[in-house]
Amino acid sequence: MSIPKPAQFLTSIPLYAPVSYEGEQIWDILNILYYNGTYDSFCTKCKRESTFKVIAPNRTHEHTRNLQVERLIKQQGGTPDLPSLRSPIFEVEATCTRHEGHKQNFVFFSDLEAIPNESGLPKIKRSIQKIGQQPSYGDLHILQVKKYSHVLSKAQLGELTRAIGLASHDVGVGAYVYLRRIFENLVEEAHIVAQRDSGWDEGAYSRCRMSEKITMLKAHLPAFLVEHPGMYSLLSKGIHELSEEDCLKHFPTLRIGIELILDERLEAREKANKIAAAKAAIQKAVGEYGA
């Protein structure tokens, strides 16, 4: 399993969603805990998108990787030593570049679990999870998605914010329910438009599975949704089969997928508004000068 990039882990992974790691992946974990870069996020105090600069702690020698030394050890047939996390709790703080008094804080917990196996020697499972943050995951993202009020009904926007709120409180299956409802509504809206198309076969559509329906509706759906129909299968699997832990682990990915679909809608809406404004301006100019 790949480890999320530092910015993604800080801003997109919900609380209490453990990320397992092993071997050399410890370096990816350390890159999160010692992240010394920037990321884009919604500033709840500025009330707008902003760039945040992480105030990185001093990185110890033990936690600083030397690839050249590792290569030499491997060439000589040895195995480089891997660092360990001596403390189970880590804190990361970031400052808004618009206003240095606006902060975001994250708290991580590193865990070790001994899992018995047939050999009698337990396997050590290592994981890290975010156990606290300020602003809360819900506050941060619920304010962020209000921009979709232009392309979602009030009820749909409420479902999206409820999904985020549930994920922020460690309720993965419930969050999936609302994401699936949004997905189904987007498809149904396209279906209503497609029914006016010449040659539309409603009978065939009613017999199709969701992936086939999406193919039939591809002319009326955002490209991202058409290219990734498997999103619906994963949402359904989450409701009926996956554990809360698995649902929380995949929630950020599915949420981003839904938002990309909505982003396409926003872009189409903005383009239509620009075209309408340009037409009106041209007509006015032509009328003034009699061209």
Summary of the structure (lengths in Angstrom):
residues: 291
radius of gyration: 24.2
end to end distance: 64.2
largest distance: 91.4
contacts: 792
relative contact order: 0.10
helix: 53%
strand: 17%
